[in-house]
Amino acid sequence: MSIIDTINNAHNVTNLPTQNAVSNTNPAGSMDQNDFLRLMTTQLTTQDPFNPVDNTQMVAQMAQFSQVAGIAEMNQSLQRIATSLGGSRLSDAASWIGHSMLVESDIATPLRDGTYAGEFSLPEGADSVTVSFQDANGAVVHSETMGSQQAGNVAVTWDGKNEAGEYIAGGPLRMIVTATKNGQTSNAATATWTSIGGIQSPAAGGESRLVTGLGLLEPSAAIRLA
C-alpha cells in the first residue's frame, strides 16, 4: 500500500483530525510536514498485514519527506534574506556612498574636507549659545559664542583650524552646546554630520549597515543626507 492509496482511505481512520480542522490550517491542495507524517502513520496502521509495505517503498517515501523538508527550509531562508534586504533600504543606501548623513549624536567627526558640522535644537529661544568641541580627555579644542538664537534647529560649522589658520583637529570630538536664557543654562540636544564610506552586509545575515566616521550605522539612523 502506498501513500496515495492511504489518502483515499484516510477518512476511515477515526483518530485523525476532521477535514475542517485540516482546511483551517492549510489551503486546499497543499501539504505540510505534519500532513506528510500523518499520512505515513496512517499507511503503517492501516496496511494489509499479509501484504505490508516493503523497505523499498519506505525508503522512497522517507526520501520524499526529506526533500519536502529541505525545500521548506530553503524557502524560509530565502524569505529571511528578502526581508533583510528590504528592511535595510540597501538599494537606496547604495547611492549614499560619498555623501554625508546627519545623525543624533554629540560626537563629531571630520568630513572629507576636514570640517566639523552639526546642529542643535532649542525648544525655546536663548539669550546666548556657546558651542564647544572637546577631545577624548575633556580638553576644549575649540569654543565659540553664537549670541542669541531663536527656537528651532541651528546649524554649526567649524573648519577645524585655530585663529592662526592651523589645522588642530582631525579626530572625533564631543560637541557640547550650552544655552543660556534668563540666567539659566542648559545643554541643547545635538546632531552631527558624518561621512558615508561604504556598506557592510553581515556574513551571517541581518540588516546591512553604513560604514561612517561614527562607525557602522543603520540607514534608518539618517535624519538628512547631504
NORCOR-V318901 format. One record per residue. N is the residue number from 1. NEAR is the number of other C-alpha atoms within 12 Angstrom. Layout:
# NORCOR-V318901
N&NEAR / N&NEAR
This chain:
# NORCOR-V318901
1&27 / 2&28 / 3&30 / 4&16 / 5&19 / 6&26 / 7&22 / 8&16 / 9&20 / 10&27 / 11&17 / 12&16 / 13&22 / 14&13 / 15&12 / 16&21 / 17&20 / 18&15 / 19&17 / 20&12 / 21&13 / 22&19 / 23&16 / 24&12 / 25&17 / 26&16 / 27&13 / 28&13 / 29&10 / 30&15 / 31&21 / 32&25 / 33&22 / 34&19 / 35&27 / 36&26 / 37&23 / 38&24 / 39&33 / 40&31 / 41&23 / 42&30 / 43&31 / 44&25 / 45&23 / 46&27 / 47&23 / 48&16 / 49&12 / 50&9 / 51&11 / 52&17 / 53&24 / 54&18 / 55&12 / 56&12 / 57&19 / 58&20 / 59&15 / 60&17 / 61&25 / 62&20 / 63&15 / 64&19 / 65&25 / 66&18 / 67&17 / 68&22 / 69&21 / 70&16 / 71&16 / 72&17 / 73&16 / 74&14 / 75&14 / 76&14 / 77&17 / 78&15 / 79&15 / 80&18 / 81&23 / 82&18 / 83&18 / 84&22 / 85&24 / 86&18 / 87&20 / 88&28 / 89&25 / 90&28 / 91&16 / 92&18 / 93&34 / 94&23 / 95&19 / 96&27 / 97&25 / 98&22 / 99&25 / 100&35 / 101&37 / 102&36 / 103&35 / 104&26 / 105&30 / 106&32 / 107&33 / 108&43 / 109&41 / 110&34 / 111&33 / 112&21 / 113&17 / 114&24 / 115&27 / 116&40 / 117&39 / 118&41 / 119&32 / 120&36 / 121&29 / 122&28 / 123&18 / 124&22 / 125&22 / 126&30 / 127&23 / 128&28 / 129&34 / 130&28 / 131&35 / 132&33 / 133&40 / 134&26 / 135&23 / 136&16 / 137&11 / 138&15 / 139&14 / 140&20 / 141&28 / 142&28 / 143&26 / 144&22 / 145&20 / 146&22 / 147&18 / 148&20 / 149&25 / 150&21 / 151&19 / 152&17 / 153&19 / 154&31 / 155&22 / 156&30 / 157&29 / 158&35 / 159&24 / 160&31 / 161&21 / 162&16 / 163&14 / 164&8 / 165&11 / 166&11 / 167&20 / 168&24 / 169&29 / 170&24 / 171&24 / 172&31 / 173&36 / 174&33 / 175&41 / 176&36 / 177&36 / 178&32 / 179&35 / 180&26 / 181&22 / 182&13 / 183&12 / 184&13 / 185&16 / 186&23 / 187&24 / 188&32 / 189&26 / 190&32 / 191&34 / 192&45 / 193&42 / 194&46 / 195&35 / 196&36 / 197&26 / 198&26 / 199&28 / 200&26 / 201&24 / 202&16 / 203&9 / 204&12 / 205&19 / 206&21 / 207&28 / 208&31 / 209&33 / 210&37 / 211&27 / 212&34 / 213&33 / 214&32 / 215&21 / 216&23 / 217&30 / 218&28 / 219&36 / 220&23 / 221&25 / 222&28 / 223&20 / 224&20 / 225&23 / 226&20
